[in-house]
Amino acid sequence: MPNLELTAAERDMLRDILKNYLSDFRMEISQTDTPDYRAQLKDQEAMLNKIIDKLGKAM
């Protein structure tokens, strides 16, 4: 698996962008009526949270 090396500033910016996106993403989940699509979005939300956590621990 390839590694991605980021400077502290790049990592912080990426984490902030993902947090902002996650906020908007949660609104989309709440407005979704299709159960299968909602489940797919929930899985993506979980993955985003994992990535954000990993970026936070990389400090």
Contact map, one row per residue, 1 for C-alpha under 8 A:
11100000000000000000000000000000000000000000000000000000000
11110000000000000000000000000000000000000000000000000000000
11111000000000000000000000000000000000000000000000000000000
01111100000000000000000000000000000000000000000000000000000
00111110000000000000000000000000000000000000000000000000000
00011111111000000000000000000000000000000000000000000000000
00001111111000000000000000000000000000000000000000000000000
00000111111100000000000000000000000000000000000000000000001
00000111111110000000000000000000000000000000000000000000000
00000111111111000000000000000000000000000000000000000000000
00000111111111100000000000000000000000000000000000000010000
00000001111111110000000000000000000000000000000000000010000
00000000111111111000000000000000000000000000000000000000000
00000000011111111100000000000000000000000000000000000000000
00000000001111111110000000000000000000000000000000010011000
00000000000111111111000000000000000000000000000000000000000
00000000000011111111100000000000000000000000000000000000000
00000000000001111111110000000000000000000000000100010000000
00000000000000111111111000000000000000000000000000010000000
00000000000000011111111100000000000000000000000000000000000
00000000000000001111111110000000000000000000000000000000000
00000000000000000111111111000000000000000000100100000000000
00000000000000000011111111100000000000000000000000000000000
00000000000000000001111111110000000000000000000000000000000
00000000000000000000111111111000000000000000100000000000000
00000000000000000000011111111100000000000000100000000000000
00000000000000000000001111111110000000000000000000000000000
00000000000000000000000111111111000000000000000000000000000
00000000000000000000000011111111000001001100000000000000000
00000000000000000000000001111111000000000000000000000000000
00000000000000000000000000111111100000000000000000000000000
00000000000000000000000000011111111011000000000000000000000
00000000000000000000000000000011111001000000000000000000000
00000000000000000000000000000001111111000000000000000000000
00000000000000000000000000000001111111100000000000000000000
00000000000000000000000000000000011111110000000000000000000
00000000000000000000000000000001011111111000000000000000000
00000000000000000000000000001001111111111100000000000000000
00000000000000000000000000000000001111111110000000000000000
00000000000000000000000000000000000111111111000000000000000
00000000000000000000000000001000000011111111100000000000000
00000000000000000000000000001000000001111111110000000000000
00000000000000000000000000000000000000111111111000000000000
00000000000000000000000000000000000000011111111100000000000
00000000000000000000010011000000000000001111111110000000000
00000000000000000000000000000000000000000111111111000000000
00000000000000000000000000000000000000000011111111100000000
00000000000000000100010000000000000000000001111111110000000
00000000000000000000000000000000000000000000111111111000000
00000000000000000000000000000000000000000000011111111100000
00000000000000000000000000000000000000000000001111111110000
00000000000000100110000000000000000000000000000111111111000
00000000000000000000000000000000000000000000000011111111100
00000000000000000000000000000000000000000000000001111111110
00000000001100100000000000000000000000000000000000111111111
00000000000000100000000000000000000000000000000000011111111
00000000000000000000000000000000000000000000000000001111111
00000000000000000000000000000000000000000000000000000111111
00000001000000000000000000000000000000000000000000000011111
